[in-house]
Amino acid sequence: AMPTRRAAVWVICMRVGRVGIAALPVMAAAVSLTTTTPRPTARPLVIFCHGSGDTGRGVEQYVRMLLTVDEMRPYDWAFPTATPIPYSLAGGARMSVWYDRVGGFEPRHPEQTASVEASVAQLEALVAARQDVSKVAIGGFSMGGGIALQTAARAKPRALAAVFALSSYLCDDSKAYGLRGADWPPVFMAHGDSDAFIRPEWGRRTADRLRRHTVGAGGIVVEKRYAGVQHELVRQELLDLLAFLRETLLLDGAAPSSSSSPTVRRAPSSSGVVGASGTTVDDDCVPADAAAN
C-alpha cells in the first residue's frame, strides 16, 4: 500500500500478503529511549507507547509536532522504547515491538501472550517508579495502545488513573478481557474512520467488550472517531485526549463524553524532521502525517 497523496514523509511499509514484505524508503531513523525524570513534586505522568518498529524518541517527536509546549506542560511525559524481539510478521527479524503477532493483524489471530507479559513487566516498572501511581495514565498509538490496555488489565486496583488506545485493538481471544473484571480505570479509545490498516471496527469491537466489563460498575469508556483520518495521529485527536487526561488526572472527574464531527488539523510537513510520522512501522504501513488541509 502506498502513502496517501498528502503524505509528507514515507516510512517503512510492511504489507503481509502473497508478495511478502515490501519496504519503502525511510528518510531518517529515530534513536534512543526517552523518559521523563520524576521530581519530588512530580506532575501527573503520561506514558505514551510507540507503534511497532518505532522508538520512544520517534513517537515523542510525532506528538510534539502536533501539540504545543504549553499544552503538554501540565504533565510529565515518558516515551519508552520496546525491547527488540523477533517479529513473526517481519519474517522473524528483530524489531522494537511490544509483542509478537502470528498469522496477520486481524483480531481473529491468537494473541501471543508470552511476548505481551514481558513488555507489561517493563511498563509496570515504569509505573511503579512513581510515588503516586494514582496520577499515572498509560496509552499509545496502534500497538502501543494495545500494550497499554494489556498493562491496565494487569494493574492493581487504583494503580492507574487512566488508559488510552489510539488506533488500537485487542485480539478476540485476548487474556486482558478476563484479568480485571469490572475494575478498569477510565478508558479513552480513538480511531480514524478511514484507517485501512488497523480497521476502526476492530477498535470498536474492543471498546464494546471493555464497556460491557466496566459500565455496570460505573466505569467509563470514551470512544471517538475522526472522519477522513487514516492510520495516523492528528491534532484534534490529541486535544481530545488532553481533555480526557485533564479530567482523569488533574480534576479527578469523569472522562468527557464524545462529541460529534471533530475538526481535524494535521501537522504541516517539515523537511528533514525525524519522526514526523513517528518513523513507525506499524500494522502494514503508516503514512506520514499530512500537510495542513
Secondary structure, DSSP 8 states (H G I E B T S, - for coil): ----TTBS----B---STT-------S----S-B-----TT---EEEEE--TT--HHHHHHHHHHHS-HHHHTTSEEEB-----EEEGGGTTEEE--SS---S-SSTTS---HHHHHHHHHHHHHHHHTSS-GGGEEEEEETHHHHHHHHHHHHS-TTS-SEEEEES----TT-GGGGTSTT----EEEEEETT-SSS-HHHHHHHHHHHHHHHGGGT--EEEEEETT--SS--HHHHHHHHHHHIIIIIS--------SS---------TT-TTTTTT---SSB----B---
